[in-house]
Amino acid sequence: MYQTLRQTTTQANAVITSFLLLLALLAGCSKSSTDSPPPAPQVEVITVTTRTIAEEPEFIGQTESFRPVEIRSQVNGIIKKIFFIEGRNIRKGDKLYLIDPTPFKAAYLGSKAMVAQARARLEQANKDLARVQPLLKQKAVSQKDVDDAIAEVRSAKATLDTAQNDVIKAKFDLDNTLITAPVEGRINRSQFYEGRLIEAQTDLLTTIDQLDPMYVNVNVPESYLLRLRRELSEHKLERPESIFQLRGVMTFSDGSIYPEEGLLDFQDIVIRPETGMLLGRFAFPNPASKNAPGEAHFYPGQFVKVRIKGYSRADAILIPQRAVQQRPSGSFVYIINEGKVELRPVLASAWRGSEWLIESGLRTGEQVVVEGIHRIHPGIQVNPVPYQREESQTSSSNHPE
């Protein structure tokens, strides 16, 4: 019994010793863990570089037909017939309206008769003058008789000239009873129909819109023009030798892009005081206008967006959008300076796909934090690694919509 009790006591002492050793080991590990600093957080960074990019501002524009031609009558009269179908394409020279030609034909024939009468009178006056001139030498007639014969010849000639001019006017009126299309295009609806009395050069019968090419009028704010001039003078931007080499890409209201590029063909010389805008006009080819109505979707009066191509920006700094943070005082980024995080205010002016264009605040060679921003704050030590740019982001950045 004594031996059994002694054996039990020995086992209990061994368990207690093992437990104390385990506690000492855990305490030592806890002390070691407390004394060693935590590892520096890992962040993904990019190195700032510069490159030349296309500067393509976008503005709201409105389409306009190339030539809106008004159709008016040159003569007073009653519409006798309409030849065209409203809203259809027509060719130059197609018949449009017929004004009742009866009174104009009568006036034309009457003026021709007056010409014949005046010509006969002139012939008779010439014969009379030829008879009296020899008799003057024989003193068979007086000088007054000769002078009267000469005056009659001149009067007859003036009467003939007047009658011939009346023929020209009557022929003009008769010809203009048939109104034809002066240009090729698409004709609008008629404002007057058969039996309506119209007044010459006053009543607008209809219009013809030439749709190829088409104009797009763009209003550019004065603030943009001033910034453009400043950046060109500072050689931040480059442009073609002539502004009329600038091209335009048009986007419709549904987001679809017109396949043809336009060319700037006019810039206004006055900024409109009521809007503070300068008007620019692009000419876009529109070959589909020759198709039947409904087969093209490029109409006058549409509101579109026009992206202007031709400017380029040198030494541009672009960084991913997620690297740029916002606060009440403006935009900022985190940069790495000697392994530590530093907050840097920047001026981010515009988006380029999935990137911000940085106007100021960064220099070439600096490292900007892109990923891991939520784990850092200014002043802490970090472990920077290169940012792994996604393929889709790279593609979007290189080819912005």
Disulfide bonds with the S-S distance in Angstrom:
none
